[in-house]
Amino acid sequence: MKQNIYFAGSIRGGRKDATLYHELIEEMKKTDVVLTEHIGDLSRSVFEQSQDKDQEIYIQDVTWLKESDLVIAECTNPSLGVGYELAYAERYNIPTYIFYRPNDTQLSAMLKGNPYFQIYSYHSKEELFDIVHTILGQNRR
């Protein structure tokens, strides 16, 4: 059975990993449904969204979180929105997996110190994909 995945990655916090997000989302879509596939849209810009759309974005994202079977978050690029999504996932007991590249960032102690989250560091795209494949296989219902 296909799982609903909420993929979290930075948009307004910076798009330096947009290509990685895109490739990971495409890989996950081979076996599951990625509710937030727009995060991997390479045409998205940090500046594209106007303030009047913020409430619509919030409502849509919360709806997707409620529909998700698990959250996969790439947290190398810090993002306030991703942090909020992670807290929401914890509050509603949605299994949550956090990924980051230790050579590029120091993950927040609020995440690393929280035993709720399953956190993985990785050094290459291939390593990230391998870990995600394992997680998706383990979470089949």
N, CA, C and O atoms as a GROMACS GRO file, in nm:
protein
  564
    1MET      N    1   0.084  -0.119   0.000
    1MET     CA    2   0.000   0.000   0.000
    1MET      C    3   0.088   0.125   0.000
    1MET      O    4   0.186   0.134   0.075
    2LYS      N    5   0.053   0.220  -0.084
    2LYS     CA    6   0.131   0.344  -0.091
    2LYS      C    7   0.111   0.426   0.036
    2LYS      O    8   0.001   0.435   0.090
    3GLN      N    9   0.220   0.485   0.081
    3GLN     CA   10   0.218   0.571   0.198
    3GLN      C   11   0.208   0.716   0.154
    3GLN      O   12   0.256   0.752   0.046
    4ASN      N   13   0.146   0.799   0.236
    4ASN     CA   14   0.146   0.943   0.214
    4ASN      C   15   0.264   1.002   0.289
    4ASN      O   16   0.272   0.994   0.411
    5ILE      N   17   0.356   1.060   0.213
    5ILE     CA   18   0.476   1.118   0.272
    5ILE      C   19   0.466   1.270   0.268
    5ILE      O   20   0.434   1.329   0.165
    6TYR      N   21   0.493   1.331   0.382
    6TYR     CA   22   0.506   1.476   0.389
    6TYR      C   23   0.655   1.504   0.385
    6TYR      O   24   0.726   1.477   0.482
    7PHE      N   25   0.702   1.558   0.273
    7PHE     CA   26   0.843   1.593   0.262
    7PHE      C   27   0.859   1.739   0.303
    7PHE      O   28   0.790   1.826   0.252
    8ALA      N   29   0.950   1.764   0.396
    8ALA     CA   30   0.977   1.899   0.443
    8ALA      C   31   1.118   1.940   0.402
    8ALA      O   32   1.214   1.867   0.425
    9GLY      N   33   1.127   2.058   0.342
    9GLY     CA   34   1.255   2.115   0.302
    9GLY      C   35   1.238   2.265   0.289
    9GLY      O   36   1.126   2.315   0.275
   10SER      N   37   1.347   2.334   0.294
   10SER     CA   38   1.344   2.481   0.294
   10SER      C   39   1.294   2.540   0.162
   10SER      O   40   1.332   2.496   0.054
   11ILE      N   41   1.207   2.639   0.175
   11ILE     CA   42   1.170   2.722   0.059
   11ILE      C   43   1.215   2.865   0.090
   11ILE      O   44   1.311   2.913   0.028
   12ARG      N   45   1.150   2.931   0.181
   12ARG     CA   46   1.186   3.070   0.211
   12ARG      C   47   1.318   3.082   0.285
   12ARG      O   48   1.381   3.188   0.283
   13GLY      N   49   1.361   2.975   0.349
   13GLY     CA   50   1.490   2.976   0.418
   13GLY      C   51   1.608   2.964   0.324
   13GLY      O   52   1.723   2.979   0.366
   14GLY      N   53   1.582   2.936   0.197
   14GLY     CA   54   1.687   2.923   0.097
   14GLY      C   55   1.666   2.798   0.013
   14GLY      O   56   1.616   2.697   0.062
   15ARG      N   57   1.704   2.806  -0.114
   15ARG     CA   58   1.676   2.697  -0.208
   15ARG      C   59   1.803   2.626  -0.257
   15ARG      O   60   1.802   2.564  -0.363
   16LYS      N   61   1.912   2.634  -0.181
   16LYS     CA   62   2.037   2.576  -0.230
   16LYS      C   63   2.029   2.425  -0.250
   16LYS      O   64   2.107   2.371  -0.328
   17ASP      N   65   1.938   2.356  -0.183
   17ASP     CA   66   1.923   2.212  -0.198
   17ASP      C   67   1.802   2.173  -0.281
   17ASP      O   68   1.756   2.059  -0.274
   18ALA      N   69   1.749   2.265  -0.359
   18ALA     CA   70   1.628   2.238  -0.438
   18ALA      C   71   1.645   2.119  -0.532
   18ALA      O   72   1.553   2.039  -0.548
   19THR      N   73   1.761   2.106  -0.594
   19THR     CA   74   1.784   1.994  -0.686
   19THR      C   75   1.782   1.862  -0.610
   19THR      O   76   1.725   1.763  -0.658
   20LEU      N   77   1.843   1.860  -0.493
   20LEU     CA   78   1.840   1.739  -0.411
   20LEU      C   79   1.697   1.705  -0.370
   20LEU      O   80   1.656   1.589  -0.377
   21TYR      N   81   1.620   1.806  -0.328
   21TYR     CA   82   1.480   1.782  -0.291
   21TYR      C   83   1.405   1.720  -0.409
   21TYR      O   84   1.332   1.622  -0.394
   22HIS      N   85   1.424   1.779  -0.527
   22HIS     CA   86   1.356   1.731  -0.647
   22HIS      C   87   1.389   1.584  -0.673
   22HIS      O   88   1.299   1.503  -0.696
   23GLU      N   89   1.516   1.551  -0.670
   23GLU     CA   90   1.558   1.414  -0.699
   23GLU      C   91   1.507   1.316  -0.594
   23GLU      O   92   1.464   1.205  -0.628
   24LEU      N   93   1.510   1.354  -0.467
   24LEU     CA   94   1.461   1.267  -0.361
   24LEU      C   95   1.310   1.246  -0.373
   24LEU      O   96   1.260   1.134  -0.357
   25ILE      N   97   1.238   1.352  -0.400
   25ILE     CA   98   1.092   1.341  -0.417
   25ILE      C   99   1.059   1.250  -0.534
   25ILE      O  100   0.971   1.165  -0.523
   26GLU      N  101   1.128   1.266  -0.646
   26GLU     CA  102   1.103   1.179  -0.762
   26GLU      C  103   1.131   1.033  -0.726
   26GLU      O  104   1.058   0.944  -0.770
   27GLU      N  105   1.232   1.009  -0.648
   27GLU     CA  106   1.265   0.872  -0.606
   27GLU      C  107   1.155   0.816  -0.516
   27GLU      O  108   1.113   0.702  -0.534
   28MET      N  109   1.108   0.894  -0.420
   28MET     CA  110   1.003   0.848  -0.328
   28MET      C  111   0.871   0.824  -0.400
   28MET      O  112   0.794   0.736  -0.363
   29LYS      N  113   0.845   0.904  -0.504
   29LYS     CA  114   0.721   0.889  -0.580
   29LYS      C  115   0.715   0.759  -0.659
   29LYS      O  116   0.608   0.722  -0.707
   30LYS      N  117   0.825   0.690  -0.674
   30LYS     CA  118   0.824   0.561  -0.744
   30LYS      C  119   0.744   0.457  -0.667
   30LYS      O  120   0.690   0.364  -0.726
   31THR      N  121   0.736   0.472  -0.534
   31THR     CA  122   0.666   0.372  -0.453
   31THR      C  123   0.557   0.431  -0.364
   31THR      O  124   0.474   0.357  -0.312
   32ASP      N  125   0.557   0.563  -0.346
   32ASP     CA  126   0.466   0.625  -0.251
   32ASP      C  127   0.412   0.757  -0.306
   32ASP      O  128   0.448   0.799  -0.416
   33VAL      N  129   0.325   0.820  -0.228
   33VAL     CA  130   0.268   0.949  -0.265
   33VAL      C  131   0.338   1.057  -0.182
   33VAL      O  132   0.341   1.050  -0.060
   34VAL      N  133   0.394   1.156  -0.250
   34VAL     CA  134   0.456   1.268  -0.180
   34VAL      C  135   0.357   1.384  -0.188
   34VAL      O  136   0.335   1.443  -0.294
   35LEU      N  137   0.299   1.415  -0.073
   35LEU     CA  138   0.195   1.518  -0.069
   35LEU      C  139   0.251   1.657  -0.099
   35LEU      O  140   0.180   1.743  -0.150
   36THR      N  141   0.376   1.678  -0.069
   36THR     CA  142   0.438   1.810  -0.083
   36THR      C  143   0.541   1.811  -0.196
   36THR      O  144   0.651   1.865  -0.179
   37GLU      N  145   0.506   1.753  -0.308
   37GLU     CA  146   0.604   1.744  -0.416
   37GLU      C  147   0.645   1.881  -0.470
   37GLU      O  148   0.748   1.892  -0.537
   38HIS      N  149   0.568   1.985  -0.443
   38HIS     CA  150   0.605   2.120  -0.487
   38HIS      C  151   0.736   2.169  -0.424
   38HIS      O  152   0.800   2.260  -0.477
   39ILE      N  153   0.777   2.109  -0.312
   39ILE     CA  154   0.903   2.148  -0.248
   39ILE      C  155   1.020   2.123  -0.344
   39ILE      O  156   1.121   2.192  -0.338
   40GLY      N  157   1.006   2.024  -0.429
   40GLY     CA  158   1.110   1.992  -0.526
   40GLY      C  159   1.098   2.064  -0.659
   40GLY      O  160   1.174   2.036  -0.752
   41ASP      N  161   1.004   2.156  -0.670
   41ASP     CA  162   0.985   2.232  -0.793
   41ASP      C  163   1.103   2.327  -0.810
   41ASP      O  164   1.120   2.421  -0.732
   42LEU      N  165   1.184   2.304  -0.910
   42LEU     CA  166   1.306   2.383  -0.930
   42LEU      C  167   1.279   2.527  -0.971
   42LEU      O  168   1.369   2.610  -0.967
   43SER      N  169   1.156   2.558  -1.010
   43SER     CA  170   1.125   2.695  -1.049
   43SER      C  171   1.081   2.780  -0.930
   43SER      O  172   1.063   2.901  -0.943
   44ARG      N  173   1.062   2.717  -0.813
   44ARG     CA  174   1.018   2.791  -0.695
   44ARG      C  175   1.128   2.884  -0.649
   44ARG      O  176   1.247   2.852  -0.657
   45SER      N  177   1.088   3.000  -0.602
   45SER     CA  178   1.181   3.101  -0.554
   45SER      C  179   1.150   3.134  -0.408
   45SER      O  180   1.037   3.122  -0.363
   46VAL      N  181   1.252   3.177  -0.338
   46VAL     CA  182   1.236   3.224  -0.200
   46VAL      C  183   1.139   3.341  -0.196
   46VAL      O  184   1.067   3.359  -0.098
   47PHE      N  185   1.137   3.422  -0.300
   47PHE     CA  186   1.063   3.548  -0.300
   47PHE      C  187   0.930   3.544  -0.372
   47PHE      O  188   0.860   3.645  -0.376
   48GLU      N  189   0.891   3.430  -0.428
   48GLU     CA  190   0.776   3.426  -0.516
   48GLU      C  191   0.642   3.443  -0.447
   48GLU      O  192   0.546   3.489  -0.509
   49GLN      N  193   0.633   3.407  -0.321
   49GLN     CA  194   0.502   3.403  -0.256
   49GLN      C  195   0.470   3.536  -0.189
   49GLN      O  196   0.553   3.594  -0.120
   50SER      N  197   0.350   3.581  -0.211
   50SER     CA  198   0.308   3.706  -0.148
   50SER      C  199   0.249   3.676  -0.011
   50SER      O  200   0.206   3.563   0.016
   51GLN      N  201   0.246   3.775   0.075
   51GLN     CA  202   0.199   3.760   0.211
   51GLN      C  203   0.053   3.717   0.217
   51GLN      O  204   0.014   3.647   0.310
   52ASP      N  205  -0.030   3.758   0.121
   52ASP     CA  206  -0.172   3.725   0.126
   52ASP      C  207  -0.198   3.576   0.104
   52ASP      O  208  -0.309   3.529   0.130
   53LYS      N  209  -0.100   3.501   0.059
   53LYS     CA  210  -0.113   3.357   0.039
   53LYS      C  211  -0.068   3.279   0.163
   53LYS      O  212  -0.086   3.157   0.167
   54ASP      N  213  -0.011   3.343   0.261
   54ASP     CA  214   0.045   3.274   0.376
   54ASP      C  215  -0.058   3.188   0.449
   54ASP      O  216  -0.029   3.074   0.486
   55GLN      N  217  -0.178   3.239   0.470
   55GLN     CA  218  -0.279   3.161   0.541
   55GLN      C  219  -0.321   3.039   0.459
   55GLN      O  220  -0.343   2.932   0.515
   56GLU      N  221  -0.332   3.054   0.329
   56GLU     CA  222  -0.365   2.940   0.243
   56GLU      C  223  -0.256   2.833   0.251
   56GLU      O  224  -0.287   2.714   0.257
   57ILE      N  225  -0.130   2.875   0.252
   57ILE     CA  226  -0.018   2.782   0.263
   57ILE      C  227  -0.025   2.708   0.396
   57ILE      O  228  -0.010   2.586   0.401
   58TYR      N  229  -0.048   2.780   0.503
   58TYR     CA  230  -0.058   2.720   0.636
   58TYR      C  231  -0.169   2.614   0.639
   58TYR      O  232  -0.147   2.501   0.685
   59ILE      N  233  -0.287   2.651   0.592
   59ILE     CA  234  -0.401   2.558   0.594
   59ILE      C  235  -0.371   2.434   0.510
   59ILE      O  236  -0.399   2.322   0.554
   60GLN      N  237  -0.315   2.452   0.392
   60GLN     CA  238  -0.283   2.338   0.306
   60GLN      C  239  -0.177   2.248   0.370
   60GLN      O  240  -0.191   2.126   0.370
   61ASP      N  241  -0.072   2.308   0.426
   61ASP     CA  242   0.034   2.228   0.486
   61ASP      C  243  -0.014   2.149   0.607
   61ASP      O  244   0.022   2.033   0.623
   62VAL      N  245  -0.096   2.210   0.690
   62VAL     CA  246  -0.151   2.140   0.807
   62VAL      C  247  -0.242   2.026   0.761
   62VAL      O  248  -0.241   1.918   0.820
   63THR      N  249  -0.320   2.049   0.657
   63THR     CA  250  -0.405   1.943   0.602
   63THR      C  251  -0.320   1.826   0.554
   63THR      O  252  -0.351   1.711   0.583
   64TRP      N  253  -0.214   1.856   0.480
   64TRP     CA  254  -0.126   1.750   0.432
   64TRP      C  255  -0.059   1.676   0.548
   64TRP      O  256  -0.046   1.554   0.545
   65LEU      N  257  -0.016   1.750   0.650
   65LEU     CA  258   0.045   1.684   0.765
   65LEU      C  259  -0.053   1.585   0.830
   65LEU      O  260  -0.014   1.474   0.866
   66LYS      N  261  -0.178   1.626   0.844
   66LYS     CA  262  -0.280   1.539   0.903
   66LYS      C  263  -0.304   1.414   0.819
   66LYS      O  264  -0.340   1.310   0.874
   67GLU      N  265  -0.284   1.423   0.688
   67GLU     CA  266  -0.305   1.311   0.597
   67GLU      C  267  -0.183   1.221   0.582
   67GLU      O  268  -0.191   1.114   0.522
   68SER      N  269  -0.070   1.264   0.637
   68SER     CA  270   0.055   1.192   0.612
   68SER      C  271   0.072   1.072   0.704
   68SER      O  272   0.026   1.070   0.818
   69ASP      N  273   0.140   0.972   0.650
   69ASP     CA  274   0.176   0.853   0.728
   69ASP      C  275   0.312   0.873   0.794
   69ASP      O  276   0.340   0.814   0.898
   70LEU      N  277   0.396   0.955   0.733
   70LEU     CA  278   0.526   0.986   0.790
   70LEU      C  279   0.579   1.115   0.730
   70LEU      O  280   0.535   1.160   0.625
   71VAL      N  281   0.675   1.174   0.801
   71VAL     CA  282   0.740   1.296   0.757
   71VAL      C  283   0.887   1.265   0.731
   71VAL      O  284   0.954   1.202   0.812
   72ILE      N  285   0.935   1.310   0.616
   72ILE     CA  286   1.077   1.304   0.585
   72ILE      C  287   1.121   1.448   0.566
   72ILE      O  288   1.068   1.520   0.482
   73ALA      N  289   1.220   1.489   0.646
   73ALA     CA  290   1.265   1.628   0.644
   73ALA      C  291   1.414   1.635   0.615
   73ALA      O  292   1.495   1.569   0.681
   74GLU      N  293   1.450   1.715   0.516
   74GLU     CA  294   1.590   1.741   0.489
   74GLU      C  295   1.621   1.875   0.555
   74GLU      O  296   1.568   1.978   0.515
   75CYS      N  297   1.707   1.874   0.655
   75CYS     CA  298   1.727   1.990   0.742
   75CYS      C  299   1.867   2.050   0.734
   75CYS      O  300   1.909   2.121   0.826
   76THR      N  301   1.940   2.023   0.628
   76THR     CA  302   2.072   2.083   0.614
   76THR      C  303   2.061   2.235   0.608
   76THR      O  304   2.142   2.306   0.668
   77ASN      N  305   1.961   2.285   0.537
   77ASN     CA  306   1.939   2.429   0.527
   77ASN      C  307   1.833   2.468   0.630
   77ASN      O  308   1.716   2.432   0.613
   78PRO      N  309   1.870   2.541   0.735
   78PRO     CA  310   1.773   2.575   0.840
   78PRO      C  311   1.652   2.650   0.786
   78PRO      O  312   1.663   2.734   0.696
   79SER      N  313   1.535   2.617   0.842
   79SER     CA  314   1.410   2.677   0.798
   79SER      C  315   1.313   2.682   0.915
   79SER      O  316   1.288   2.580   0.979
   80LEU      N  317   1.259   2.800   0.943
   80LEU     CA  318   1.160   2.812   1.050
   80LEU      C  319   1.036   2.730   1.020
   80LEU      O  320   0.979   2.667   1.109
   81GLY      N  321   0.994   2.730   0.895
   81GLY     CA  322   0.875   2.654   0.856
   81GLY      C  323   0.894   2.505   0.878
   81GLY      O  324   0.803   2.437   0.927
   82VAL      N  325   1.010   2.452   0.841
   82VAL     CA  326   1.036   2.310   0.861
   82VAL      C  327   1.037   2.279   1.011
   82VAL      O  328   0.986   2.175   1.053
   83GLY      N  329   1.095   2.367   1.090
   83GLY     CA  330   1.094   2.347   1.236
   83GLY      C  331   0.952   2.338   1.289
   83GLY      O  332   0.923   2.254   1.374
   84TYR      N  333   0.865   2.424   1.241
   84TYR     CA  334   0.724   2.421   1.281
   84TYR      C  335   0.660   2.289   1.240
   84TYR      O  336   0.588   2.226   1.319
   85GLU      N  337   0.685   2.247   1.117
   85GLU     CA  338   0.628   2.121   1.068
   85GLU      C  339   0.674   2.003   1.152
   85GLU      O  340   0.596   1.911   1.179
   86LEU      N  341   0.799   2.004   1.193
   86LEU     CA  342   0.852   1.896   1.276
   86LEU      C  343   0.784   1.892   1.412
   86LEU      O  344   0.750   1.785   1.463
   87ALA      N  345   0.763   2.009   1.472
   87ALA     CA  346   0.694   2.015   1.601
   87ALA      C  347   0.550   1.967   1.586
   87ALA      O  348   0.498   1.898   1.674
   88TYR      N  349   0.486   2.004   1.478
   88TYR     CA  350   0.349   1.959   1.451
   88TYR      C  351   0.345   1.807   1.439
   88TYR      O  352   0.258   1.742   1.496
   89ALA      N  353   0.439   1.752   1.364
   89ALA     CA  354   0.445   1.606   1.346
   89ALA      C  355   0.464   1.536   1.481
   89ALA      O  356   0.401   1.434   1.507
   90GLU      N  357   0.549   1.590   1.564
   90GLU     CA  358   0.569   1.530   1.695
   90GLU      C  359   0.441   1.537   1.778
   90GLU      O  360   0.402   1.439   1.841
   91ARG      N  361   0.377   1.651   1.777
   91ARG     CA  362   0.255   1.671   1.855
   91ARG      C  363   0.147   1.570   1.818
   91ARG      O  364   0.071   1.525   1.904
   92TYR      N  365   0.140   1.537   1.688
   92TYR     CA  366   0.036   1.446   1.640
   92TYR      C  367   0.089   1.304   1.613
   92TYR      O  368   0.026   1.226   1.541
   93ASN      N  369   0.204   1.274   1.671
   93ASN     CA  370   0.261   1.139   1.665
   93ASN      C  371   0.279   1.084   1.524
   93ASN      O  372   0.253   0.966   1.499
   94ILE      N  373   0.322   1.169   1.433
   94ILE     CA  374   0.350   1.126   1.297
   94ILE      C  375   0.497   1.085   1.293
   94ILE      O  376   0.584   1.166   1.326
   95PRO      N  377   0.528   0.961   1.255
   95PRO     CA  378   0.669   0.921   1.249
   95PRO      C  379   0.750   1.019   1.165
   95PRO      O  380   0.709   1.056   1.055
   96THR      N  381   0.864   1.061   1.219
   96THR     CA  382   0.941   1.169   1.156
   96THR      C  383   1.088   1.132   1.146
   96THR      O  384   1.150   1.091   1.243
   97TYR      N  385   1.141   1.149   1.026
   97TYR     CA  386   1.280   1.117   0.996
   97TYR      C  387   1.349   1.244   0.946
   97TYR      O  388   1.303   1.308   0.851
   98ILE      N  389   1.458   1.278   1.010
   98ILE     CA  390   1.531   1.401   0.978
   98ILE      C  391   1.666   1.364   0.919
   98ILE      O  392   1.735   1.275   0.968
   99PHE      N  393   1.703   1.433   0.812
   99PHE     CA  394   1.830   1.411   0.743
   99PHE      C  395   1.908   1.542   0.735
   99PHE      O  396   1.849   1.649   0.720
  100TYR      N  397   2.040   1.530   0.745
  100TYR     CA  398   2.124   1.649   0.730
  100TYR      C  399   2.266   1.606   0.694
  100TYR      O  400   2.308   1.494   0.722
  101ARG      N  401   2.339   1.698   0.632
  101ARG     CA  402   2.478   1.676   0.597
  101ARG      C  403   2.565   1.745   0.704
  101ARG      O  404   2.567   1.868   0.711
  102PRO      N  405   2.635   1.668   0.786
  102PRO     CA  406   2.712   1.728   0.896
  102PRO      C  407   2.828   1.816   0.849
  102PRO      O  408   2.875   1.901   0.926
  103ASN      N  409   2.875   1.798   0.726
  103ASN     CA  410   2.982   1.883   0.675
  103ASN      C  411   2.931   2.022   0.637
  103ASN      O  412   3.010   2.115   0.621
  104ASP      N  413   2.798   2.035   0.623
  104ASP     CA  414   2.740   2.162   0.578
  104ASP      C  415   2.662   2.237   0.684
  104ASP      O  416   2.632   2.355   0.667
  105THR      N  417   2.629   2.171   0.794
  105THR     CA  418   2.549   2.238   0.897
  105THR      C  419   2.568   2.169   1.031
  105THR      O  420   2.614   2.055   1.039
  106GLN      N  421   2.532   2.241   1.134
  106GLN     CA  422   2.524   2.182   1.267
  106GLN      C  423   2.376   2.179   1.302
  106GLN      O  424   2.313   2.283   1.319
  107LEU      N  425   2.320   2.060   1.311
  107LEU     CA  426   2.178   2.045   1.336
  107LEU      C  427   2.143   2.100   1.474
  107LEU      O  428   2.219   2.083   1.569
  108SER      N  429   2.029   2.164   1.484
  108SER     CA  430   1.983   2.224   1.609
  108SER      C  431   1.978   2.122   1.723
  108SER      O  432   1.938   2.007   1.704
  109ALA      N  433   2.020   2.166   1.840
  109ALA     CA  434   2.011   2.081   1.960
  109ALA      C  435   1.866   2.048   1.993
  109ALA      O  436   1.840   1.943   2.052
  110MET      N  437   1.773   2.134   1.956
  110MET     CA  438   1.630   2.107   1.980
  110MET      C  439   1.584   1.985   1.901
  110MET      O  440   1.491   1.916   1.943
  111LEU      N  441   1.647   1.958   1.790
  111LEU     CA  442   1.614   1.839   1.712
  111LEU      C  443   1.698   1.720   1.760
  111LEU      O  444   1.645   1.614   1.791
  112LYS      N  445   1.830   1.740   1.766
  112LYS     CA  446   1.919   1.629   1.803
  112LYS      C  447   1.893   1.579   1.945
  112LYS      O  448   1.910   1.461   1.974
  113GLY      N  449   1.851   1.669   2.033
  113GLY     CA  450   1.827   1.629   2.171
  113GLY      C  451   1.690   1.569   2.196
  113GLY      O  452   1.663   1.522   2.306
  114ASN      N  453   1.604   1.568   2.095
  114ASN     CA  454   1.468   1.518   2.110
  114ASN      C  455   1.463   1.371   2.067
  114ASN      O  456   1.483   1.341   1.949
  115PRO      N  457   1.437   1.280   2.160
  115PRO     CA  458   1.436   1.138   2.125
  115PRO      C  459   1.320   1.096   2.034
  115PRO      O  460   1.320   0.985   1.981
  116TYR      N  461   1.223   1.184   2.014
  116TYR     CA  462   1.111   1.149   1.927
  116TYR      C  463   1.157   1.131   1.782
  116TYR      O  464   1.113   1.040   1.712
  117PHE      N  465   1.246   1.218   1.738
  117PHE     CA  466   1.288   1.219   1.599
  117PHE      C  467   1.394   1.113   1.571
  117PHE      O  468   1.480   1.086   1.654
  118GLN      N  469   1.384   1.052   1.453
  118GLN     CA  470   1.488   0.962   1.407
  118GLN      C  471   1.576   1.041   1.311
  118GLN      O  472   1.531   1.084   1.205
  119ILE      N  473   1.700   1.061   1.351
  119ILE     CA  474   1.789   1.153   1.281
  119ILE      C  475   1.903   1.076   1.215
  119ILE      O  476   1.964   0.988   1.275
  120TYR      N  477   1.930   1.113   1.090
  120TYR     CA  478   2.034   1.050   1.012
  120TYR      C  479   2.122   1.156   0.948
  120TYR      O  480   2.072   1.249   0.883
  121SER      N  481   2.251   1.144   0.966
  121SER     CA  482   2.343   1.227   0.889
  121SER      C  483   2.383   1.147   0.765
  121SER      O  484   2.382   1.024   0.765
  122TYR      N  485   2.418   1.219   0.661
  122TYR     CA  486   2.459   1.153   0.537
  122TYR      C  487   2.562   1.241   0.468
  122TYR      O  488   2.573   1.360   0.496
  123HIS      N  489   2.637   1.180   0.376
  123HIS     CA  490   2.744   1.253   0.308
  123HIS      C  491   2.727   1.259   0.157
  123HIS      O  492   2.794   1.338   0.090
  124SER      N  493   2.639   1.176   0.103
  124SER     CA  494   2.618   1.176  -0.042
  124SER      C  495   2.470   1.151  -0.071
  124SER      O  496   2.395   1.100   0.012
  125LYS      N  497   2.431   1.188  -0.191
  125LYS     CA  498   2.294   1.164  -0.235
  125LYS      C  499   2.263   1.015  -0.233
  125LYS      O  500   2.154   0.975  -0.192
  126GLU      N  501   2.357   0.934  -0.276
  126GLU     CA  502   2.335   0.789  -0.278
  126GLU      C  503   2.312   0.735  -0.138
  126GLU      O  504   2.225   0.649  -0.117
  127GLU      N  505   2.388   0.784  -0.042
  127GLU     CA  506   2.370   0.740   0.097
  127GLU      C  507   2.231   0.782   0.148
  127GLU      O  508   2.163   0.703   0.213
  128LEU      N  509   2.190   0.905   0.119
  128LEU     CA  510   2.057   0.953   0.157
  128LEU      C  511   1.949   0.864   0.097
  128LEU      O  512   1.859   0.820   0.168
  129PHE      N  513   1.957   0.837  -0.032
  129PHE     CA  514   1.857   0.755  -0.099
  129PHE      C  515   1.850   0.616  -0.037
  129PHE      O  516   1.741   0.562  -0.016
  130ASP      N  517   1.965   0.556  -0.008
  130ASP     CA  518   1.968   0.423   0.053
  130ASP      C  519   1.896   0.422   0.188
  130ASP      O  520   1.818   0.331   0.216
  131ILE      N  521   1.921   0.522   0.270
  131ILE     CA  522   1.857   0.529   0.402
  131ILE      C  523   1.707   0.547   0.386
  131ILE      O  524   1.629   0.479   0.453
  132VAL      N  525   1.665   0.637   0.297
  132VAL     CA  526   1.523   0.662   0.276
  132VAL      C  527   1.453   0.535   0.224
  132VAL      O  528   1.343   0.504   0.268
  133HIS      N  529   1.516   0.464   0.132
  133HIS     CA  530   1.456   0.338   0.081
  133HIS      C  531   1.435   0.239   0.196
  133HIS      O  532   1.331   0.174   0.204
  134THR      N  533   1.532   0.229   0.283
  134THR     CA  534   1.519   0.138   0.398
  134THR      C  535   1.403   0.180   0.487
  134THR      O  536   1.323   0.096   0.528
  135ILE      N  537   1.393   0.308   0.517
  135ILE     CA  538   1.286   0.359   0.602
  135ILE      C  539   1.149   0.334   0.539
  135ILE      O  540   1.056   0.289   0.606
  136LEU      N  541   1.136   0.364   0.411
  136LEU     CA  542   1.007   0.345   0.344
  136LEU      C  543   0.967   0.198   0.343
  136LEU      O  544   0.849   0.166   0.357
  137GLY      N  545   1.063   0.110   0.326
  137GLY     CA  546   1.034  -0.032   0.329
  137GLY      C  547   0.991  -0.080   0.467
  137GLY      O  548   0.906  -0.168   0.479
  138GLN      N  549   1.049  -0.022   0.570
  138GLN     CA  550   1.017  -0.061   0.708
  138GLN      C  551   0.881  -0.009   0.752
  138GLN      O  552   0.819  -0.068   0.840
  139ASN      N  553   0.835   0.100   0.693
  139ASN     CA  554   0.710   0.162   0.736
  139ASN      C  555   0.588   0.114   0.659
  139ASN      O  556   0.480   0.169   0.677
  140ARG      N  557   0.603   0.014   0.576
  140ARG     CA  558   0.488  -0.038   0.501
  140ARG      C  559   0.387  -0.095   0.600
  140ARG      O  560   0.423  -0.161   0.697
  141ARG      N  561   0.262  -0.068   0.573
  141ARG     CA  562   0.155  -0.117   0.663
  141ARG      C  563   0.101  -0.249   0.617
  141ARG      O  564   0.011  -0.304   0.680
   0.00000   0.00000   0.00000
